Amino acid sequence: MEHLYEKALESAEYIKTHTKKRPKIAVVLGSGLGKLTADFTDTEELSYKDIPNFPVSTVAGHKGALLAGKLGDTEVYAMEGRFHFYEGYSMKEVCYPFYVFKLLGVEKVVLTNACGGINREFAPGTLMLITDFINMMGTNPLIGPNDERFGPRFPDMTESYSLELRNLAKQTADELGIAYKEGVYMGFMGPCYETAAEIRAFAGMGADAVGMSTVPETMVCNYMGMKVLAVSCITNMATGIQTVKHSHARVLEIANQAGDTLCRWLGAVIQRMK
């Protein structure tokens, strides 16, 4: 994407002009996980198609709107729908909203996703706090000329998911009595679901879950110095572990079932973020 900074600045200025809030936190709501915004108050909504240079979601379960609202006293941006590499977007386009968030002054990003479980201790409906990632997407959103206004040429990924935010999430879950697991998320290009042979290989590499998002966004946010918290909803067990064929409708069904618990958890976490 040419002139990324200038395009992101144009998008940011449009959002500033059409909303009153200036959140420092942004949350991305994955497939079937849009219930969090039901708890928003004083909500302002912009359709992606109206924001200059913004991509548009094409996947079922992704509304395609940017919300600015309040959770308690905390102002939050919420993306109802994300962009995936398999939709035909470039990696820069997939991560475009986060460049915009940076220019809007966002400091913390909360990512959610629906994904497949590799760890056999998991089950559909399990919530997994992501501790690290493995990039198996075959590319990287930071390839190409670097713009130092966003971040350094060689960004560090030592703490790709903020330890501070993970500890806050764990403390909050314990106080609320919410069960969760911790694990490593593998990013896979898609759109085909993985083969059984691939899943065996991924398990050997240390992956606990696999999905088609989150990793590019994590890399870009770290590159720009934003703290990231990410939670997966295990909607199915991966190929070769479960005995039935995969279905996106089933993914949405399980995500919707687990969504209430996830949103109660993350809603409380976001309100405690400093």
Order of alpha helices (4+ residues) and beta strands (2+ residues): alpha-beta-beta-beta-beta-alpha-alpha-beta-beta-alpha-beta-alpha-beta-alpha-beta-alpha
